[in-house]
């Protein structure tokens, strides 16, 4: 019996107009790192984000990895505020479906690889926070627990008191699909940008998700 849904946030519920990962890192993050005497090239950073390298790999450069990610996340929050002021963070037009899903009696959670503050910031920006019983951003006590690790998803399941078979993972990326599958869940890929192999269901947007969920219930 389906009882809950666990959502990814960025690119599933909201998007960032004109965002370029490399440009963001070089223009925003690198200056902040240099101020603290830290040099880290984009390629190495990118690999830690894609999961090719663990988040803790930064330690091999003699950098405390918890401190490093706190600097990055602080910059990310500044960046999100800057983007929000310019109207460049937008919710997808179908996010009102969250209210419908909740009205069906489903329990909702959100999990993100961004920090707790960054995640709460964008959800609050569009009054989406109210739909979720729990929201989890990256956990500084387990930085390698970000998706594709199932850690955050399992944490959300536990908080909702649900078994993996009682919930669906919903996201746009390979990381979301892998995290959900590793947590023993069925996964819905929202194909806003790409179709990710390995998902159990595919929907083009959250309106289509409502239809899928109705059939399941």
C-alpha positions as semicolon CSV with decimal commas, in nm:
position;residue;x (nm);y (nm);z (nm)
1;X;0,000;0,000;0,000
2;X;0,141;0,340;-0,103
3;X;0,164;0,574;0,195
4;X;0,435;0,827;0,116
5;X;0,645;1,010;-0,143
6;X;1,004;1,129;-0,112
7;X;1,095;1,413;-0,345
8;X;1,420;1,554;-0,475
9;X;1,411;1,938;-0,481
10;X;1,638;2,107;-0,740
11;X;1,532;2,045;-1,102
12;X;1,236;1,837;-0,975
13;X;1,036;2,109;-0,797
14;X;1,234;2,426;-0,878
15;X;1,487;2,533;-1,140
16;X;1,761;2,796;-1,172
17;X;1,747;3,009;-1,484
18;X;2,082;3,034;-1,665
19;X;2,265;2,827;-1,403
20;X;2,597;2,682;-1,519
21;X;2,777;2,453;-1,274
22;X;3,132;2,538;-1,382
23;X;3,068;2,911;-1,400
24;X;2,908;2,905;-1,053
25;X;3,209;2,723;-0,907
26;X;3,471;2,946;-1,070
27;X;3,294;3,280;-1,010
28;X;3,139;3,218;-0,670
29;X;3,313;2,934;-0,489
30;X;3,679;2,963;-0,591
31;X;3,721;3,322;-0,462
32;X;3,573;3,222;-0,124
33;X;3,806;2,922;-0,104
34;X;4,112;3,131;-0,203
35;X;4,033;3,377;0,076
36;X;4,088;3,084;0,312
37;X;4,403;2,964;0,133
38;X;4,231;2,669;-0,037
39;X;4,298;2,590;-0,403
40;X;4,078;2,327;-0,565
41;X;4,026;2,299;-0,939
42;X;3,682;2,259;-1,093
43;X;3,739;1,907;-1,229
44;X;3,821;1,762;-0,887
45;X;3,524;1,944;-0,734
46;X;3,294;1,818;-1,012
47;X;3,399;1,458;-0,949
48;X;3,311;1,485;-0,579
49;X;2,965;1,615;-0,676
50;X;2,896;1,349;-0,941
51;X;3,002;1,077;-0,698
52;X;3,310;0,971;-0,899
53;X;3,503;1,068;-0,586
54;X;3,371;1,076;-0,228
55;X;3,300;1,414;-0,067
56;X;3,574;1,329;0,184
57;X;3,836;1,305;-0,097
58;X;3,910;1,674;-0,028
59;X;4,106;1,555;0,280
60;X;4,384;1,429;0,048
61;X;4,465;1,796;-0,025
62;X;4,510;1,861;0,346
63;X;4,171;2,033;0,364
64;X;3,922;1,949;0,639
65;X;3,632;1,822;0,429
66;X;3,358;1,931;0,670
67;X;3,495;2,287;0,671
68;X;3,530;2,277;0,293
69;X;3,164;2,182;0,237
70;X;3,048;2,438;0,489
71;X;3,227;2,710;0,286
72;X;3,076;2,579;-0,041
73;X;2,727;2,566;0,113
74;X;2,760;2,916;0,258
75;X;2,846;3,044;-0,090
76;X;2,558;2,844;-0,237
77;X;2,312;3,010;0,002
78;X;2,446;3,356;-0,099
79;X;2,413;3,257;-0,465
80;X;2,053;3,137;-0,417
81;X;1,962;3,464;-0,244
82;X;2,123;3,659;-0,531
83;X;1,933;3,448;-0,790
84;X;1,606;3,482;-0,598
85;X;1,636;3,863;-0,585
86;X;1,663;3,861;-0,965
87;X;1,368;3,626;-1,011
88;X;1,594;3,355;-1,153
89;X;1,480;3,073;-0,926
90;X;1,145;2,945;-1,046
91;X;0,908;2,673;-0,935
92;X;0,788;2,441;-1,209
93;X;0,427;2,528;-1,296
94;X;0,302;2,189;-1,177
95;X;0,427;2,211;-0,815
96;X;0,069;2,277;-0,700
97;X;0,031;1,898;-0,746
98;X;0,206;1,863;-0,407
99;X;-0,109;1,992;-0,237
100;X;-0,320;1,736;-0,427
101;X;-0,089;1,451;-0,333
102;X;-0,099;1,554;0,030
103;X;-0,480;1,578;0,016
104;X;-0,482;1,210;-0,088
105;X;-0,348;1,132;0,259
106;X;0,011;1,069;0,149
107;X;0,303;1,166;0,370
108;X;0,561;1,380;0,190
109;X;0,934;1,429;0,247
110;X;1,202;1,619;0,054
111;X;1,570;1,523;0,036
112;X;1,848;1,722;-0,129
113;X;2,225;1,708;-0,170
114;X;2,226;2,084;-0,107
115;X;2,262;2,198;0,254
116;X;1,965;2,207;0,491
117;X;1,964;2,589;0,478
118;X;1,980;2,603;0,096
119;X;1,702;2,345;0,065
120;X;1,472;2,515;0,316
121;X;1,545;2,852;0,150
122;X;1,412;2,750;-0,193
123;X;1,115;2,560;-0,051
124;X;1,017;2,860;0,164
125;X;1,066;3,094;-0,133
126;X;0,760;2,942;-0,302
127;X;0,569;2,834;0,010
128;X;0,638;2,467;-0,068
129;X;0,781;2,380;0,274
130;X;0,430;2,337;0,418
131;X;0,370;2,026;0,205
132;X;0,655;1,828;0,362
133;X;0,660;1,662;0,701
134;X;1,038;1,630;0,684
135;X;1,309;1,797;0,478
136;X;1,668;1,673;0,478
137;X;1,966;1,845;0,321
138;X;2,319;1,707;0,335
139;X;2,429;1,588;0,677
140;X;2,768;1,720;0,794
141;X;2,812;1,418;1,020
142;X;2,799;1,194;0,709
143;X;2,895;1,397;0,402
144;X;2,941;1,086;0,189
145;X;2,576;1,005;0,269
146;X;2,450;1,237;-0,008
147;X;2,264;1,078;-0,302
148;X;2,339;0,837;-0,477
149;X;2,393;0,694;-0,125
150;X;2,055;0,588;0,020
151;X;2,139;0,752;0,355
152;X;1,917;1,065;0,326
153;X;1,631;0,867;0,171
154;X;1,648;0,607;0,450
155;X;1,656;0,888;0,706
156;X;1,334;1,030;0,552
157;X;1,165;0,687;0,549
158;X;1,252;0,643;0,915
159;X;1,117;0,988;1,006
160;X;0,791;0,912;0,823
161;X;0,782;0,566;0,983
162;X;0,745;0,401;0,641
163;X;0,889;0,085;0,490
164;X;1,061;0,120;0,149
165;X;0,774;-0,063;-0,025
166;X;0,524;0,191;0,117
167;X;0,684;0,492;-0,054
168;X;0,804;0,615;-0,392
169;X;1,121;0,814;-0,461
170;X;1,063;1,098;-0,709
171;X;1,347;1,280;-0,883
172;X;1,505;1,397;-1,206
173;X;1,859;1,260;-1,186
174;X;2,063;0,942;-1,188
175;X;2,151;1,012;-0,823
176;X;1,782;1,012;-0,729
177;X;1,719;0,684;-0,910
178;X;2,022;0,515;-0,751
179;X;1,947;0,645;-0,400
180;X;1,587;0,526;-0,420
181;X;1,679;0,184;-0,558
182;X;1,954;0,138;-0,298
183;X;1,698;0,217;-0,027
184;X;1,480;-0,063;-0,169
185;X;1,215;0,168;-0,316
186;X;1,032;0,199;-0,645
187;X;1,147;0,514;-0,826
188;X;0,961;0,764;-1,043
189;X;1,179;0,960;-1,286
190;X;1,038;1,303;-1,373
191;X;1,170;1,341;-1,727
192;X;1,187;1,723;-1,738
193;X;1,534;1,709;-1,894
194;X;1,640;1,350;-1,947
195;X;1,504;1,000;-1,916
196;X;1,716;0,814;-1,660
197;X;1,758;0,442;-1,705
198;X;1,668;0,217;-1,414
199;X;1,356;0,395;-1,286
200;X;1,035;0,199;-1,236
201;X;0,802;0,469;-1,369
202;X;0,839;0,773;-1,593
203;X;0,628;1,090;-1,580
204;X;0,677;1,413;-1,773
205;X;0,568;1,632;-1,480
206;X;0,396;1,627;-1,140
207;X;0,047;1,638;-1,292
208;X;0,122;1,305;-1,454
209;X;0,256;1,184;-1,118
210;X;-0,083;1,258;-0,960
211;X;-0,245;1,033;-1,222
212;X;0,006;0,755;-1,157
213;X;-0,044;0,777;-0,779
214;X;-0,425;0,772;-0,819
215;X;-0,398;0,443;-1,010
216;X;-0,177;0,298;-0,737
217;X;-0,415;0,398;-0,461
